[in-house]
Amino acid sequence: MEPVRIQKYLADQGVCSRRRAEELIANGKVKLNGRIITEMGIKIDPDQDVVAVYGKEIKNKKENFVYIALNKPAGYITSVTDNQGKSVTNLLSRNNYQGALAHDWKLPRVFPVGRLDKDSDGLVLLTNDGELTNLITHPRYEHEKEYIITISPQFDPDDKNELESTMIIDGEEMSGLKIKNVSNAPNQSTLVLTLTEGKNRQIRRMFSALKYRTLELTRTRINKLQLKNIPLGKWKLVKKENII
């Protein structure tokens, strides 16, 4: 294999995302050939060098990536641990699979791509492909995510320009949303919108800043991948070409 940057190698092996790998390196949690490294961008030979994270050697494996689309119910967190609540990975059982799996098929270790807050439901992508994770989550690639939000009270059209512009909330800059559709009902509205970044609870915070209460928030699309007919709490395997 050709030399590869160590953070990319860790992401490709499904250890974590590339950005998380950089954090581990900076914090001295990664060893190369028995020595702690803190320098970014070191290139390694995956066939010769020995890389360890938290003291555990990361074995070089052939690319065997899987891509999972999950319809997350509210109440689950997009994390691989249960430290702050029930993890979406707990839903990845055979019983929750939409369709049929080969009897000998085993689920590799996967991690969620980006975040979807605990109170929201909808599409979550999970994979062991670190390169795709970086492509989807890094702001410079501007991959769209689509949501349906129901708010109260009814949406004021005069607020559209503000939501579609950069907002400063609690000192944090948040890029504008793109509002695609608005439908009204007594004392509430449902909007279809997209955004290309995903800061913590961004959509809820932007609407809250304009005195709206979020009643329901569902993610329906990540780039090309759509939620469509996946029942709540179920998951299915998808192809990379249906995502990027």
N, C-alpha and C positions, 0 to 999 in steps of 0.2 A: 504494500500500500504506500501511497505517497505521504509525505509528512503532513500533519494536520495540526491546527491549533488545539491546545489541550482542552479549552472550554468547549470547542466544537465536538471533540472526541467524546467528552462526558455526555454532551447532549445527544450525540448519535447513538451512544450505548444505552440511552433511556434512563440515565441516572437522575437527570433534572434538566431544566431549561438552560440555555446558554447563559442567560443573565444570572440565574441562580448559581451556575458553575463559577462565574466570575466572583460572586460574593464568597463562595467557599474558598476560592484561591486567595482572595484578599484577606480572609480570616485565618489563613494558615491551616486549612483542613485538608489540603490536597498534597500528596507526596508524589514525586517523580523519581523512580529508581531509588526509593528509600529516603530521599531528601525532601523536606518541606519547601514548597515554592510559593511565592507571593506575587511573582511577576506575570503580567498578562501577556498573552500572545505567544508563549513558548510553543514551538512546534515539536511534535513527537512522532516517532515511528511506531504506529500501533502494533506492528509485528515484533518489535524488539524491546521497546520501553515498557516499564511496569508503572502503572498509575494506580494510586490508592486514594480513597476518600474515607475519612474517619478511620483510617487504618485497614480498610477492606479493599483488597485488590479488585480492580474493575477489569474483568476479562473481556478481551476483544471478541466480539461476535459479529457474524455476518448480518447484513441488513435484513431484518425480518420485522418490518414495521406493520403495525395495525392501526386502524383509524376507526374510532367509535363515535357514533352520534347517540346522545342520550337526551331524553326529555326529562329534565330535572324538576321534581316537585319542589314547592316552597318548603323550607325547613332543612334543606341539605346545603352543605358548604362545598365550594369547589376547591378542595384540598385533599391530599392523600392521607392526612391524619385526622383523627377524631378529637383533637385537642380543644376545638372551639365548637363542636357540634358533629352531627352525623355527616360523614363524608359521602360524596357522590359515588366513590368507588365501592361503597357497600351495596349499591344497586346493581353492580355488574355480575349478577348471578345468572346461571343458566335459565332459571325460572323467569327472569325478567327479559330474556332475549326475545326479540321480535322475529320469530322464524325458528329454524332448526340449526343446531350446531353439530358438527361431527362428534361422535362419542369420545374421540381421543383428542379433541381440540382443547388446548389449554390457554388461558388468558395470560399474556405476559404482563409485566409491571407497566402500567400506563399512568399518565398524569394529565390533569385537566389543562387545556390550552386557554390561558387567560382566566378571567373570573366572571362569575355571575352571583350577585349577592344572595345571601341566605333567604331573604324574603321573596325573591323572584323565582319564576319558573321558566322552563323553556330549554332551548338547545344548548347543550354543552358538548364540546369536542374533546375527546381524550385520545392520547396517542403516546407511543414511545419514540416518535420521530422528533428529535430535538431541533433539526433544521426547519421542519415545517412549523413547529411551535414558534420559533424566532420570526419566521415570515409572517405569521398571522398576528403575533402580539406586538411586534415592533412598530411604533407610530409612523416611521418613515415609509412603510409600505402602504399605509392608508387603506387597509382592507376593511370593508364595511361590515358592520353588524346591524341587523334590523330588529326592531322591537315594536310591540304593541303595548301601549300604556293607557290605562283608564284613570282619570283624575277627577277630583271634585274641588271646587265647583266647576261649572261649565267653562270651557276654554275661551279666553278673550283673544280674538284675532290680533289685537294690538300687541300681544306678547310674542308673536311669532318672530319678529325681527330680533328681539333680544335673545331668544332661545337659539336662534340660528347664528348668533354672533358669539365671540369669545366672552365668557363671563368670569369674573373673579369672585370666588366664594371661599370665605375663611382664609383669604390670602393665597388661594390656589387658583391658577389659571386653568380654565376648562374650555376646550374648543367647542364651537357651536354644533348643534344638532341640525339635521335636515328633516323637516317635517313634510311627509309625503301625502298624508290624508288626515282629515279631522271629521269625526261624526259625533253629533250631539244628542244627548238625551236629557231629561229633566235633572238639573243640578249636577250633571257630569258630562264628560266628553271622553271619547276614545280616539287616540292618535296613533298613526303608524309613522315611525321615525327611524332614522339611521344615524350612526356616528362611526368615526374611524379611530377613536381612542377609547380607552375604557378605564378611566380612573375610578377609584373606590366610590361606589354608589353614585356615580356621576349624574345619571338621569334623574334619580330621585332628588338629589341635592339641587339640581338646576330648577326643577319644577317647584320644589319647596321654597327656593329663594324668591319665587314669584307668587307665593302664598297658595299653592295648590297642594292638595293631599293626594298621594298616590294610592289608589285602591287596588290596582293590579298591574304587574309588569311582567311581560313574557318576551323572551328572545326567540325570534322565529328564523333567523338566518345568520350564518357566519360566512362571509365572502360568498362562494357559490353554494355552500351546503345549506339546505333548507330543512326545517323541522318536519314539515308536511305531516305524514300519517303515523308518526311514532306516538303511541299512547303514553300518557303521563307515567313516569317511573320505568319505562321500557327503554331498551337500547338495541342498536343494530350495528353491524360492521359496514363501513362505507369505503369507497375507493378514493385514493389521493386526488385523482383527476376530478372528482366531484367536489373538492374543497378548494383547490388552487386553480 
